[in-house]
Amino acid sequence: MMGFANGPYAPDNLRAGYQTQVWLSEGTERASRGTGGFFFHREPESDVHASVGDTRAQEALLDAYAQRTGVTLR
C-alpha cells in the first residue's frame, strides 16, 4: 500500500515501487529468478517479520479470515 495513507506525500518514488515487480516477472537477470524472497528496489529485503516463514501462523491467519468472511482460501 505504498503511499495509501500519505497520498502525494508518500515517502517513496511511485515508479520505483513497481519496477521491482516488473524486474521479477521478466526474470531476465539471474538475481530476479529466485523464489520465496522479499525484495525492495531490486535488492533482497531481510527486514521482514519473523512470522512470514511460520506456516502455523499462516494457517491461523487463513482460518481467522475464513471464520470472519466465510471464504476459504485453500
Secondary structure as GFF3:
##gff-version 3
##sequence-region A 1 74
A	DSSP	three_ten_helix	7	9	.	.	.	ID=ss1
A	DSSP	alpha_helix	14	26	.	.	.	ID=ss2
A	DSSP	three_ten_helix	30	33	.	.	.	ID=ss3
A	DSSP	beta_strand	39	40	.	.	.	ID=ss4
A	DSSP	beta_strand	43	44	.	.	.	ID=ss5
A	DSSP	three_ten_helix	50	53	.	.	.	ID=ss6
A	DSSP	alpha_helix	55	69	.	.	.	ID=ss7
###
